[in-house]
Amino acid sequence: MNHGKTQPARATDGVSTSTVAGAPCWVSLTSHDLEAAQRFYGAVLGWRWRPAGTGDHFRIALVDSVPVAGIAVLPALRQTGVAWTPYFAVPNADQAAARARERGGTAGVGPLRLPPGRVALLSDRHGATFAIWEGELISRWDAWRQASPICLTLHTRDAFEAAMFYGGVLDWASERPGSCEVEYEADEVLLRSRGLVVARIESGESDTAPDPSVRPHWQVSFPVADVAACARAAERHGGSVLEESGHEAVLRDPDGARFVVASKPGHRPAPQA
């Protein structure tokens, strides 16, 4: 799904955002060079690709034939910058966008129709960018989570204040059946959907910091079997390693988009020499 990222192709089983409303349902990248992005992420994450069925500007990444992420190049969206963006499922994009504005957020793009649904690119009150999607999903939500259990983390000034904003926009912790559950632990907030932790909100970032990496932002983390191998592949294919430990690495692609690779649950990284 994408408004500058790839939007979901029509799901064969009719699964829609109403079934997982409020939960993350997609991640997507706006890039300047579609072919270069495919080569880079194919080398680093082992993704395979297929067209999105919406023209030459979009591609969908596959893990074991399951769509897991999107990449798009749209001239009209260049002002949004090169970055990975999480999408949250909503039953009504207009209502969610209106709630964001009422709570001090902004709408950068949309809501607009992008068959088979509607999309909007929003920012919260501290500038962290996220998207909402209303309509059919690219595939079953459970299959997406199983194929690539992506971890989303919001680094922001105040985790509890952010949880109130997103909860109001996305209807978290509500009486609606299937509503995401919110848990408060020490200085972070956990979001659960169907019993799974699907996102975290952590305090500490500054919305006035000169370095974009320490301003409020959503971080997208991909599970991998070998963190060091992914880091070396990123370096060989024009990217860079910003931070690296035995279980996690912060990488930057050739266009400047940051993302994280982290050891899959239960995987023990090889000892470093």
N, C-alpha and C positions, 0 to 999 in steps of 0.2 A: 504494500500500500504505500502510496507516496504522493506527495504534492511537490516534491522536489526530491523525493526518495521514491522507491518503487512501491506502488500500491498493490494490494493483494489481487491476484487473479481470482476468478470466481471459484469458490469452494465447491467441490463435487457433492458434498453432503449437506450443503445449505447452512453450515455453521455460521452464526452471525455474532456481532459484538454484543448483542443483548444477552447472550449466554455467559459471557465473562466480563460484563461491564465493570469498568474501573480498573481492570488488570492490564498489565503490559501485554501487548499482542503482536508486536513487530518491532524491528529496528531497521533503520535505513540510513544511507550515506548519500550526501550530495557531493559530487566530485567534479573536477574540471576535465578529467580525461577518463572516459568510461573504459576504454580498452586497457589503459595502464592500471586502473584500479582492479580490473578483473585479474590481470597477471599478478599483481602484488598480493591480493587477498587469496588467490588460488594457491600461490606459493607458500604463504605464511599459514593459512588456515585449512588448506586442502579443499577449498570449495570448488564445486563445479557450477556451471552456469546455464541458464536458459533465458530466452527473451521473456519479457513480461507480458507480451501481447498488446502493448500500447505504443509501439513505435520503437525507433532506434535509440531513444534516450534512456531506456530502462533495462536493467538486468536483475534477475532473481538468483540468489545463491542457494545451492542445494547441498544438504548433508544426507547421504544415503537416500537420495531422491526426494527428501522432504525440504520444502522451501523454508529457509531460516532467516534471510535478510535480503535487503534490496539495495541497489546502487543506481543513482540517476544523475544525469547531466541535463539541467534545464537552464538556459540563459536567463529566464525570468527570475530564477531563484538564486542567482549568484550573490545577491546581497545578503543571503542568509549565512554565507560562509561555508567552509568545508568542515563538516563535523558529522559524527554519528548522533542520531536522534532516536529516542525511544517513542513508541506509539502506545497510547492507552485506549482501550476499547470503551466506547460510550454508546448508549442507546439513541442519543440525540446530540449531534455535533453543535447545532445552534444553541441549545440550552447550555451545554458545557462551556462553549466559548463565552456566552453571556455571563455565566457564573465566574469565569476567570477574570473578566473585565470588572465585574462588581467587586471582586476581592483585590483589585490593584494590579492584576496581570494585564498583558497586552496580547492582541492577535496580530501576528505578522503576516499570515496568509490565510485566507478563507474565513469561515467555512465555505468550501466550494465543492462542487460535484466532481468526482473522479470515479466513474463506474468501475466496480459495482457498489460504490458507496460515497461517503462524503468525508472530507478531511479538513483539518485546520492546523496551522503551525502557531503555537502559543509560547509565551514566556511568562514565568511566574513573577511575583512582585520584586524579586531580586535579580531577575535577568536570566535565569536558567531556562533553556529552550526545551520544549517537548511538543509532541503532536498528539492529536486525538483522531480516532477513526470510527466512523459509523457505517456499518454495512457488513457484507459477507467477508469472512476471513480467508486467507490464502489456503489454509488447510485446518484441520481440527486443532484446537488450542493445545490439547494434550500431546498431539504428535509433534507440534512445534517445540513445546517444552522438553520433550524427551529427546528429540534429535539434537537440540542445542540449548541446554539449560542456561541461557544467558543470565548474567547477574547485572542488575541495574542498581547504581548507587547515586543518590543525589548528595553532592557535597554543597552545603549551604551554610548560611550564618547561624540559623537557629532551627534545629531539626523539628522541634515541637511546633513552632510557628509554621514551618513549611508543611507539616502534616495536616495542620488545620486548613491551609490553603488548598492543598491537593484533595483532601477529604471532602471539602465543600464543592470543588469543581467536579470530581470524579465519583462522588457519592460513596466514599469509603465509609465503613463502619456504620452503615445505615440499616434500616429495617427491611430493605429490599432483599428478596431471596437471592443468595449467591453473592452478596456484597463482600468486598474484600475486608479482611480483618486487619486491624492495626494494633500492634503491640509496642509498648514503650519499654526499652531496656537501657538502663544507665543513660548515656548521652546519645543514643540512636533510636530510630523508629524502624520497626520491621513491618512490611506489608505482606500479608498472606492471602493467597487465593487457592481454594480447593485444598487447603492444608499445606501448600508449598510456599516457602519464602520466595517472593517474586521481585522484591525491591527493598532497598534500605535507604534511609535518610540519615545523614551524619552531619553534626555541627562542626563549625570551625572555619569555613571559608569566608572571605570578605568580599562584599559587593563593590568595594572601592579599590581593591588591589590592582596595581598596574599590570601584573602578570595574569593573563587570561586563565592560566592553569590553576590559579588559586581563587578565582571568582566562582560564584555559585554555578554549578553545571552538573548535568547528568553524565555519569561515567558508564560506559558499556564494556562489560567484561565477558570474553568468550572462553569457554572451557576447552582446554587442550591437553593432550597426553604428555607433551614434552615442551615446557616453557622455553628452555634454552635453545632448542631446535627452532622454535618459532622466532625467537629473537635474532638468531643468526640469519635465518631466511629473510627477515625484514631488512637487515643490514645489506644483504647481498642484492636485494631488489629495490634499492633506492630509499628505504625507510631508515629510521633511527631508533635506538633504544634509549629511553629517557631514564628509566629506573629498572633494576632487575634484581630479583632475589631467587631463592631456590624454587619457590612456588608461584611467583607472579612476576610479570614484566609489563611496564608501561611503554607502549610503542607509538611511533608516529609514522603515518604512511607518507609517500612522496608528496602528496598534496598538503600535508600538515595536519590531517585529522588524527586525533589521539584516540587510542583504545587500549584495552588491557587484555592480556592473555593470562589465564590462571589454571593451575593444575586441576584436573577433573577430580571430583570428590572420590576419595579412596585411592587416588594415584599418588605414589610416593616418588618425588623427583629424584633423579640420580644424583649421588654426591658430587659436588663440584671439586675439581682438582685444585 
